């Protein structure tokens, strides 16, 4: 009996799953480098306080250089995503039309038309030498048209296909991806309870040496937490979205939308292809290997890792102030023994409060007591007793 796993994906297209898995592995490499960069002991930013007549300014005096490997890997990931689309399209056209001669083969590409007229011109240019599947009336041409940016009426230039073409044309013909440090947000830590109103979101622009990121009255100290991140420039624009988020959104669109629709012509094909699976060994049954693949993307693992590490720092400080808590070093050792998902699971049990809500406060305190006792047990101490 034949294996019907991923029955919507014909055998001729199995290779695209490996291409997408390779992309996820590349994003994982980027994430690993970025994590080490963002977690460096001296921090990414060097800051100085510059006093004035009435206010003191916090000024950026230095920015740690981003490893050059990052933009090179980013370019690789983006080009591989475009390859996934182009290879799927070419394979499907050859399946429908048979082996193409070189003249017809050169006309096969995925356009990224921002207007209906631009798409019609693209179709017209293939009327003479293009394969039958790129001529008006073909089902493949309808699939191509359905993925075009011009269907997004408000901002077609920000459609995933348009962005992918923008990034890859730049990285192939001009330079690797352009990345820079951004300051995503500043969080005031002097107000209790914490509130989203205490978070100042910063403009999506690169930080520069000399930038003033905060200003406080002379003689007043305001503790803040800085959240620097890495942005990627959308070529020929002033947009600097978060790098990992940009990669995640583009790879998700290719995996969930572009490839399935080119293959099947439908909006959704279940199950969705895994983000990654083992591609460094051969498989007698590729479909079983796909079924065993990961449903969690490298981008999500990276975000979870950063969130968990931030949570560990805050939890260590909070728990160490509780009665009968072990010392901060023992708590830190316990927190490091937990997986990122375990730390985040603890955090999800704590409920945010924007005002003094007795039930919520008591519930949170009970959870913190359980965490304190877990830390005591890990340190070899009895729960709830003085250390």
N, C-alpha and C positions, 0 to 999 in steps of 0.2 A: 504493500500500500504506500503510495507516495506521500511525502511529508507536505502537509498543507499549511505549515507555519508561514505566515506572511504570504498568503495565497494571492494577495493583490499585486505582489512584486514578482514579475516573471523572472525566470532564470537568467535571461539576457541582461537583467538590470541588477543582479546581485552585487556586482562590483561597486555600485554607488554606495551601498551600505558601508563598505570598507573605506571608501573615500571620506564619508562623513565621520567614521570612527577615527580616521587619521586626523581629520580636522579637530576633533575633540581632544585627541592626544596632544596636538600642537597647542591648543588653548590651555591644556593642563600644564604644559611646559611654561607658557607665558605666566600663568597663575603662580607657579612655584617660584619663578624669578621675582615676580612682583611682591609675593609674600615676604621673601627674604629682604627685598629692598625696603618694603614698608615697615618691617619689624626690626630694622637695624638699630643697634643699641643707642646710637647718637641721634636717631630720628632723621627724618627727611629734611626738615626745615631748621635753619639756625635763625634765631630771633634775638632782637635787642630792644630794650626800652629806651626811647628817646624822649626826655622830658621837655615840655614846653611851658609857656607862661601859666596856663591853667590846666592843661591836660598832658598826659603821657601817652605816647604813641608806641604801639608794638610794630616793629619794622622787620621785614624779612631781610636778613643779611647774608643768607646762603641757602642754596638748594642742592641737595645731593644729586649728582648726575644719574639719570636713568641708564641702566645697562644697555649697551648698543644691541645686544641680542634681542631685546624686546621688540623694537620696530621691525626687525628682520623676521622674527617669528610671526608677528602680526600680519605682515605682508604674505607670508607663506599660508597662514590660515585662511585669509580672505581669497587668495588665488585658488586654493583648493576648494573652497565653497563654490566659486564660479565654475571650476572644473566639474563639480558634481552636476551642475545644471547643464553645462555644455555637453558632457559625455552622455548624460541621460537623453538629451534631445537627439544627438547624433545616432545613438544606438536605436532609438525608436524609429527614426526616419529610415535607417537602413533596414530595419525589420519590415517596414511597410513597403519600401520602394526597391529593396534589393541593393546589391553592391553599387555604390555611386562612383561615377568617373571623377577624376580630380577636379574638373571644372565645376561640377555640381557640388562636390564635397566642400569646396572653398566658400560656397554661399551659405553653408549651414552654420548658424550662430544664434544665440539668444539675444534679441534686441532689448533695449531698455528705453522705450519711447515715452517721452513726457507728454506728448500730444497725440491725438487720434490721427492727425494729418501726417505726423512723422512716422507713425506705424504704417500707414498706407503707402508712403513712399518706400519704406523698407520692403514691403510686400511686392510693390511694383518692380523694384530693382531685381527681384528674383524670378520674375515672370518668364524670362527667356532661358536662363541657364540653371535655375534652381531645380531641385527635385520636385516631383509631384506633390509631396507632402507640404511644401512651402508655397503652394499656389492656392488661390482663393477657393473656398469650399471644402478644403481638407479638414479632417478632424484634428490633426496635429496643429494646424495653423490656428484653429479655434482655441486650443489649449494654450498656445503661445500668447494669443491675444488676451486671454483671460488673466494672465499673469502680469500684464503691462502696467507700468506706473500711471498711465494717463487715466486709469479708472479711479484713481484717488484724486478727486476733484480739487480739494483744498490745497494740498501741498505734494504734488506728484514727485517733486525732487527728493522728498523724504520717504518715498516708498522703498521697501527693502531691496528690490531689484535695482532701483536707481542708485541707492547708496552703495550696493555691492559693485556696480559698474564704475561708480565714481572712485571708490577706494582702489579697485584693482587696476583701472586704467592709470591711476597715478603711480601705484607701486610698480607696475610693469614697465612704464615708459619714462618716469621722471625720477622718483626717489622712493625709498622704503616709507612705511607709514610714519607720520609725524606725531610724536607723543610728547606730553608735557605734564608737569605736576600741577594739579588744581587743588584748591581748598574747597572741598565739598560743603562743609558746614562748620560752624563754631557753636559749641554748646556751653551755655553758662551753667556752672556747677555750684553757684552760691545761693540758689533758690530751692526751697523745699516746700511741698513735694515737687519733683521734676515735672516739667510740662513741655509739650511741643512748642509752646510760645517762647521757650528759652533757647530754641535752636535758630540760629541765623544762617540761612542758606546763602551761599556765595554765588556770584556770577560764574557762568561756565566759561571762564577764560584762564589761560595759563598764569601761574604765579611768576612774578619777576622780582629779582633782588631790588630792594627799595620800596616794595609795596607796603602800605600801611594796612594791617589786617584788624587792628583794634585800637580804640582810643578811650581812655578812662580819666576821670578827674585826678589831679595831682593828690597824692596821699591816700588814694583808695585802691585796694587790690581786689580784682575780680577774677576768681579762678575759672578757667575755661578749659574745655577739651577741644582740641583741633582734630579735624577729620580730613587730612590730605588724601587725595586720590590721584589716579593717573588718567588723563584724558587723551583722546585721539582726535586729531583735526580732520574734519570732513573737507577734503581738498577744495580750494577756491571758495571757502566760506569762513565765517567767524565762529562756527559751531565746534565745540569741544566736549562731546558727550563722554561719559565714563567709558574707558576702553573696554573693560570686561563686559559691561552691559551692551555695548555696541556689537561686540563679537557674539554674545549670547543671542541677541535679538535677530541678527542676520543668520546665524547657524540654525536657529529654531525655525525661521521662515523657510529656509532651503529644505530642511528635513521634514517639516510638517506640511508645507504648502507646495513649494515649487516642484520637488521631485515627485510626490504622489500625483499631483495634477497633470504633470507631463506624461506620467505612466498610465494613469487611469481616467483622467478627465474629470474627476470628481473632487469636491471640496475637501473631504477627509477620507482617509484610508486607514482602517484599523486592522491590527495594532500599528501604532506609529513606530517607525524605525528606532532602534535604541540609539542613545547618544554615542555609545562606543561598545565594542566587543573585542575579543582577542583576535588581533590581526597579525601578530608576529609568529604564528604557527599556521600550518595548513589545516583545513577541516574537511573530513569526508562528507559531512553534512553541514553546509553553510547555514541552513535555516535553523538547525538546532543551536548553532553558535550564536545566531542573532537572538534567538529566544532567551539565551542565557546572558545577553548583554545588559549593560547598565541603563537604568531609566533616569539616572541623575547626571546632569551635565557637569563638565569641568568647571564651568562658570558658577553653578550652584554650589559645588564643593568649595570653591574658592571663597564665595560669599559666606558660606557657613563657617569656614575656618576663621575668617576675619571676625565675624560676629561672635564666635565662641571665644576667641582670644580676648576680645574686648570685654566680654562677659566675665571671663576668668579674673581679669584685673579688678573689676568692680565687686565681684562676689568675694574675692579674697579680702578686700578692704572692709566690706560690710560684715562678713562673718567673723573676722578677727576682733571686731569691737563688741561682739556678743559675750554675755556672761558664760563662763566655763568653756570658752572656745580654745582650741589649741593655738599655738603661735602661728603667725602669718606664714612662715616657711612651711610648716606642716600642712596648712590649708592649701597653699600653692601646689605642694606635691600631690595632694589628693585631687585637686582640680586638673592637674596635668595628666593624672592617671585616667581621667574620663575622656571618652571620645568627644569629638565636636558635637555629634548628635545628642549625646547624653547631657552635655552642658546646656545645649539649646532646649532640650526637653525640660530640664529644671527651670530654665528661664521662662518657658511658656506657662509654667504653673504659677508664676508670679504675675499678679494682675496690676496693670497700671492704674494709678489713681490721680485725678486732677484736683482733688480736694480731700479734706480729711473725712474719709469714709470708714467708720469703725469696723464694719464687717470685713472690708477688703484689707485693712491694716492688720487685723487679727489673723486673717487667712494667710497673708504674706509672712507674718512673723512665725506662724506655725511651720510653714514650708522652710523658712530659714533655719529654724531649730532642727528640722530633720536633716538639712544639709550640714549643719554644724555637727550633729551626731555622727553622720556618715564620715565626716572629716576626722572626728575623734577615733572612730573605729579603725580607719585607715592608718592612723598614727599609733595604733595599739593602745588607745585609751578607752576607758569605759564611757559610754554616751551619757551626756548630761551632768557629769561630775567635774569638779575642778581638776585641771591638769597639773 
